[in-house]
Amino acid sequence: MQIGIIGLGYVGLPLAVAFAEAGCEVVGLDVDAERVAALNEGRSYIEDVPGAALAPLGERLRATGDYAELASCDAVVLCVPTPLSDSREPDLTYLVESATALAQVLRSGQLVVLESTTYPGTTRDRLLPILETSGFTAGSDFHLAFSPERIDPGRTDFTVKTTPKLVGGVTASSTERARQLYAEICDTVVVLSSPEAAELSKLLENIFRSVNIALVNELAQLCDRLEIDVWEVIEAAATKPFGFMRFDPGPGMGGHCLPVDPFYLAFKARQHDFYPEFIELAGKVNQAQPSFCVERIERALNGVRKPVNGSRVLVLGVSYKGGVGDVRESPALKIIGRLQDLGAEVSYHDSFVPELPGHGLSSVGLEDGLRGCDLAAIVTAHPDVDYEHVVGVAPLTIDFRGVTRGIEVENLVRL
Ligand SMILES: NC(=O)c1ccc[n+]([C@@H]2O[C@H](COP(=O)([O-])OP(=O)(O)OC[C@H]3O[C@@H](n4cnc5c(N)ncnc54)[C@H](O)[C@@H]3O)[C@@H](O)[C@H]2O)c1
């Protein structure tokens, strides 16, 4: 089987590798010429795909920038970004551009699958008409389905193979073709009645996380007022073996998915005169969390008679989660920006993120950073940092991730 993957990022590249490892011939397409060149030289740029995984694939995985090369594929999977516009509305530009280019080379009998996270109706109402400009009809001449990506970057216990895959096609035959495709690489394929159900299932999964993170973030703010240790409370509640699922508070919510997806659903809901207040409230609480963290930094510095203005603050971890270098929507960026506005001298250490050009910063060495700061703020906890050592060396540490639990010293403050 020959598979085309459009968009070779966090989602597309691991998927391309999974198909190639299963013996398929994979053509990866990206508009980023550097990514195309890197892959053709056997170099990976995604943490979850080690370079060593590419070498054994040989000719089974090649990259291109030319859509014409997709014409020979049996199936083409779209994994392009679906971000928000400046006005926080769904931005389907990448999807429209890639689908328009694909329509020029679409061939009878091909299966097209959309994996990008989006609102219900995108596959049928937006993608299908663009593909039909090819002159072919969806469901008969070519097949079309939605199958959400469930990848969790940095995670090793669940993989593309072991995570059940949802599929929903625009017709029964499209669904069946999509089921057969993913059966090549996934242990379990779950069939849904429509692309809309599959699109909404993905949003539910992410919004479920967003709402629960908002709940514990709000609890952390309340615990601050009540002078109760929020981590102790959560750990205690998590001993209940049923009816409770643990979520941890933090500096806010980041990444391409959780801060974005609620807006996709809200957009669709508004078109139907429905206002999902509960979901929007969760987004609001999570968006406000970085400001709360800055206030905690101000208070911690105040406790040692230092103003934020002029204080040297070392931010530890700037990606949106531990173990990855993705800074999209990372709360660390908001925290750094606000501290800079307040006059703090901000530096950061993150071995996964060498540069933050938007803030004029480069990652500093951990030891130098710790010795030269007034306060170290643990914003994202990476596995390569010894946090006991951080607390031992920095004059004052504030921990927004709960990784210093168990350490009780005067110069340590926790969320
Ligand atoms: N990153 C995640 O953890 C994750 C998890 C589940 C779902 N998703 C969803 O998957 C989709 C892709 O996300 P990602 O994190 O892989 O994004 P990414 O930015 O890492 O990768 C997208 C790739 O698409 C390429 N691209 C953009 N326009 C293109 C075009 N017209 N033609 C060809 N290539 C094009 C970009 O150059 C980039 O390499 C999004 O909808 C996202 O919400 C992401």
PDBQT file of the ligand as one rigid body, heavy atoms in Angstrom, charges set to zero:
ROOT
HETATM    1  N1  LIG A 501       0.681  18.097  18.484  1.00  0.00    +0.000 N 
HETATM    2  C1  LIG A 501      -0.194  17.328  19.096  1.00  0.00    +0.000 C 
HETATM    3  O1  LIG A 501       0.061  16.845  20.191  1.00  0.00    +0.000 OA
HETATM    4  C2  LIG A 501      -1.532  16.992  18.470  1.00  0.00    +0.000 A 
HETATM    5  C3  LIG A 501      -2.292  15.949  19.019  1.00  0.00    +0.000 A 
HETATM    6  C4  LIG A 501      -3.509  15.627  18.445  1.00  0.00    +0.000 A 
HETATM    7  C5  LIG A 501      -3.972  16.358  17.353  1.00  0.00    +0.000 A 
HETATM    8  N2  LIG A 501      -3.237  17.384  16.843  1.00  0.00    +0.000 N 
HETATM    9  C6  LIG A 501      -3.769  18.090  15.691  1.00  0.00    +0.000 C 
HETATM   10  O2  LIG A 501      -3.063  17.672  14.524  1.00  0.00    +0.000 OA
HETATM   11  C7  LIG A 501      -2.919  18.748  13.598  1.00  0.00    +0.000 C 
HETATM   12  C8  LIG A 501      -1.464  18.963  13.270  1.00  0.00    +0.000 C 
HETATM   13  O3  LIG A 501      -0.780  19.355  14.453  1.00  0.00    +0.000 OA
HETATM   14  P1  LIG A 501       0.787  19.233  14.617  1.00  0.00    +0.000 P 
HETATM   15  O4  LIG A 501       1.066  19.414  16.075  1.00  0.00    +0.000 OA
HETATM   16  O5  LIG A 501       1.296  17.990  13.946  1.00  0.00    +0.000 OA
HETATM   17  O6  LIG A 501       1.269  20.522  13.800  1.00  0.00    +0.000 OA
HETATM   18  P2  LIG A 501       2.774  20.865  13.325  1.00  0.00    +0.000 P 
HETATM   19  O7  LIG A 501       2.828  22.337  13.201  1.00  0.00    +0.000 OA
HETATM   20  O8  LIG A 501       3.749  20.159  14.219  1.00  0.00    +0.000 OA
HETATM   21  O9  LIG A 501       2.886  20.208  11.890  1.00  0.00    +0.000 OA
HETATM   22  C9  LIG A 501       2.111  20.612  10.800  1.00  0.00    +0.000 C 
HETATM   23  C10 LIG A 501       2.942  20.514   9.547  1.00  0.00    +0.000 C 
HETATM   24  O10 LIG A 501       2.092  20.861   8.441  1.00  0.00    +0.000 OA
HETATM   25  C11 LIG A 501       2.888  21.575   7.498  1.00  0.00    +0.000 C 
HETATM   26  N3  LIG A 501       1.987  22.306   6.584  1.00  0.00    +0.000 N 
HETATM   27  C12 LIG A 501       1.336  23.478   6.779  1.00  0.00    +0.000 A 
HETATM   28  N4  LIG A 501       0.625  23.797   5.686  1.00  0.00    +0.000 NA
HETATM   29  C13 LIG A 501       0.814  22.830   4.782  1.00  0.00    +0.000 A 
HETATM   30  C14 LIG A 501       0.349  22.605   3.463  1.00  0.00    +0.000 A 
HETATM   31  N5  LIG A 501      -0.492  23.452   2.858  1.00  0.00    +0.000 N 
HETATM   32  N6  LIG A 501       0.768  21.503   2.811  1.00  0.00    +0.000 NA
HETATM   33  C15 LIG A 501       1.630  20.642   3.404  1.00  0.00    +0.000 A 
HETATM   34  N7  LIG A 501       2.098  20.787   4.653  1.00  0.00    +0.000 NA
HETATM   35  C16 LIG A 501       1.698  21.870   5.339  1.00  0.00    +0.000 A 
HETATM   36  C17 LIG A 501       3.767  22.448   8.349  1.00  0.00    +0.000 C 
HETATM   37  O11 LIG A 501       4.902  22.898   7.636  1.00  0.00    +0.000 OA
HETATM   38  C18 LIG A 501       4.132  21.482   9.496  1.00  0.00    +0.000 C 
HETATM   39  O12 LIG A 501       5.318  20.756   9.233  1.00  0.00    +0.000 OA
HETATM   40  C19 LIG A 501      -3.594  19.945  14.272  1.00  0.00    +0.000 C 
HETATM   41  O13 LIG A 501      -4.935  20.005  13.866  1.00  0.00    +0.000 OA
HETATM   42  C20 LIG A 501      -3.551  19.585  15.734  1.00  0.00    +0.000 C 
HETATM   43  O14 LIG A 501      -4.589  20.194  16.468  1.00  0.00    +0.000 OA
HETATM   44  C21 LIG A 501      -1.997  17.710  17.373  1.00  0.00    +0.000 A 
ENDROOT
TORSDOF 0
